[in-house]
Amino acid sequence: MPADVDVLLIKLNRSHLPAARSPVGGKAALNKLKNSTRGMGKKLEKLEQSSKDQAATTSLRKHRAVWADELARLERWRREIHDDISAFAAHGGRGDDDVLKVADVFEEMDCLGSGQTQLQEGGTSHDPLNVVFGALRRRLAEINDKIQEALAFVKAARQKLEDQTCSQSAMSALLASREYLNTLQKELDDQYAEIQADMRSTTPLTKTTTVFDEDITDPWIVYHDDILRFSDLHCVDEEVEAERRSTFASILEWYKHRMADLQSTYPDVIHDPYDGWTEDDHIRFCKIRDEYATEIHRRHLLVLERLRMEFPGVCRNELLRHEDMSSRSASYQAQKQSIRKAFKGRIAQCIEMTKEVYQEATKLHQQYQSTQSERLNQLSKLAKEHDQLRIWREQKIAQLKILEAQRAKEMEDKLAKAAEEHRKEEHRRHQDKQRIKFFHDEQNRQSLLQTQMLEKIRAAEEAERIEQSKYNEERSQYRHTKVLAKIEERRKSVEALEAAKMESLRRLEALRESVAVHADSDWERILSDTKAVSHAKEAVEEPPLFKNNSFTVEHVLKDRRAKLALALHDRGLSHNSYAREMLQSLGPAGPVRRDMKSTVNFS
């Protein structure tokens, strides 16, 4: 923005004199000057708002100082009441234990009150701590009422002791006050015991709520020798402040999510850190476990034996479970410390970066204010030039109005002429639409007539086709009868030829039998062994060495598929496509067992 103002001032210093002679250049300069003045007004508003914010911050600090004084005054008043009760108890014969108990009640009230304030600031309505501390607040209110009654009774008794001169009446008043204080002390002791029990039961919960502590969500920082909260640190640049606060909020959200994840991972360790054991037994358990170094051979058995000796009444499974619980507790504490350390480092880095960014923004803001004051002085010097520009502007506006009136009249004439032309064009388009509609109607009528004619032709062709199909059926039946007759005649002629051939063969065989000399020679019988030799050569079938549960060569050769494959191979037709189809089409002679199914593919 400052650079834009400098550029505008330079342009005005260079062109304000020619602008009076050039209407166009003067109008542009005037528009730029308006924009610059509008921007300067917005910046002045921002400066006023920042000064108001600084005043509000100063007022807030004053109010906080007054609040601190008021808290100090209330603390002095509480101490005076405590001293009065202690002095009266010493005067009336009360022991030091009673005074200490009354002091303990006040301390518990202060501690629980601060705890309630922190929980109310950090917790939610669904937090279990709010439910527990709600009961504690009600009990503390009752104790506070009783203490107020005791103070009133003590003051009345003290007044009687000061006014009465009779020792007997003074003694009776003292005894009455002592009896009342004894009764009150007993009630306070009971309430104190209940509060202590509730506080012990809520200790694990309060440990988990440190995420919402004000020192974490809004830490104390030192900025320009001033101690204040991080939320009270403001920047002159709102965007920078919003960006740094969003960074701080993201770090805080990261810490909350990490702590919430850790608590969800170790819920049993948080709600029951001693696993049902007493604190002394748990400390003794951890001490015994830590006595044995991790590098000792059979450390687990040694530790378990020692624990069983120290805790004879606890079973082995309980000791193992408690050891696992102790390990989980140590892991929880280590992760918790690591998260807190990382969180503190990131918060410290964020705060330091915020301080540096705020200081840089403050320095830039101061520079901007100084340059702004100089520019305001320069703008005040241009007031006279603004008056001249205003006069020129009024004259120019009058001329423009005259020109605008002339242009408006010309525009009206053009619009009237254009309206007449538009009306004629609409009339022409309407006539064209009528002609086009008539043309389309005629086309539709012609197409309808043509469709009807085609339907008639198609019906006639269909009737003719039906008649022709009847005639064709008769012709095909006649031709089929002729073909069957020819086949029968050919079969009869073939049978006659076969019969004549067989008769000729029969006659030739009979003639051969009648004229031939029978002298057969069987060389196989002549050259074969005699019965004695053949008996000696017979092989003795020995029992097989193992049982064959699969196919044998004989079984394979008995299969018709193997026979067909061998026959085709002998004739050189095994690689023919028709042979492959035949082998694939043939199946086994009978059903094949599931475990004997062959995987041989004859293709």
Residue pairs with C-beta under 8 A, 6 or more apart in sequence:
1 39
1 43
2 368
2 371
2 372
2 375
4 36
4 39
5 36
5 39
5 40
5 375
8 32
8 33
8 36
9 375
9 378
11 29
11 32
12 29
12 32
12 33
12 382
12 385
15 25
15 29
16 29
16 382
16 385
16 389
18 25
19 25
19 26
19 29
19 389
19 392
20 26
20 388
20 389
20 392
23 392
23 396
26 389
26 392
26 393
26 396
27 393
27 396
29 389
30 389
30 393
33 386
33 389
37 379
40 372
40 375
40 376
40 379
43 372
47 369
47 372
50 236
50 365
53 234
54 234
57 232
57 234
60 232
61 228
61 232
78 106
81 151
82 102
82 103
82 106
84 151
84 154
85 99
85 102
85 150
85 151
85 154
86 99
86 102
86 103
88 94
88 154
88 157
88 158
88 177
89 95
89 98
89 99
89 102
89 181
90 99
92 157
92 174
92 177
92 178
92 181
93 174
93 178
94 178
94 181
98 181
98 185
101 185
101 188
101 189
101 192
102 188
104 192
105 143
105 147
105 188
105 192
108 140
108 192
108 195
109 140
109 143
109 144
112 133
112 136
112 137
112 140
112 195
112 199
113 140
115 133
115 206
116 133
116 136
116 137
118 209
118 212
118 213
118 214
119 127
119 129
119 130
119 133
119 209
119 212
120 130
121 212
121 214
122 209
122 211
122 212
122 213
122 214
122 217
123 129
123 130
123 209
123 212
124 130
127 209
128 205
129 202
129 205
129 206
129 209
132 198
132 201
132 202
132 205
133 202
135 198
136 195
136 198
136 199
139 191
139 194
139 195
140 195
142 191
143 188
143 191
146 184
146 187
146 188
147 188
149 184
150 180
150 181
150 184
153 177
153 180
153 181
154 177
154 181
157 173
157 174
157 176
157 177
160 169
160 170
160 173
161 170
161 173
161 174
164 170
164 173
204 270
204 271
204 272
204 273
205 271
207 270
208 259
208 263
208 270
210 216
211 255
211 256
211 259
211 260
216 252
216 255
216 343
217 252
218 229
218 230
218 231
219 229
219 230
219 347
219 351
220 227
220 228
220 229
220 230
221 227
221 228
221 229
221 230
221 233
221 351
221 355
223 233
223 355
223 358
230 248
230 351
230 354
233 354
233 358
234 241
235 241
235 244
235 357
235 358
235 361
235 362
236 361
236 362
236 365
237 361
237 364
237 365
240 357
240 358
240 361
241 358
244 350
244 353
244 354
244 357
244 358
247 350
247 354
248 347
248 350
248 354
251 343
251 346
251 347
251 350
254 343
254 346
255 339
255 343
258 339
258 343
259 336
259 339
262 332
262 335
262 336
262 339
263 270
265 332
266 328
266 329
266 331
266 332
268 275
268 325
268 328
269 325
269 328
269 329
269 332
270 332
273 329
274 281
274 282
275 282
275 321
275 322
275 325
275 326
277 285
277 322
281 311
282 322
282 326
284 310
285 307
285 310
285 311
285 322
285 323
285 326
286 326
288 303
288 306
288 307
288 310
289 303
289 307
289 323
289 326
291 306
292 299
292 302
292 303
292 306
293 299
296 302
303 323
304 316
304 319
304 320
307 314
307 319
308 314
308 316
308 319
311 319
314 322
528 534
529 537
550 596
551 596
551 598
556 562
557 563
557 566
559 588
559 589
560 586
560 589
561 583
561 586
561 588
561 602
564 582
564 583
564 586
565 574
565 583
565 602
568 574
568 576
568 579
573 579
580 602
580 603
583 602
583 603
584 602
584 603
592 598
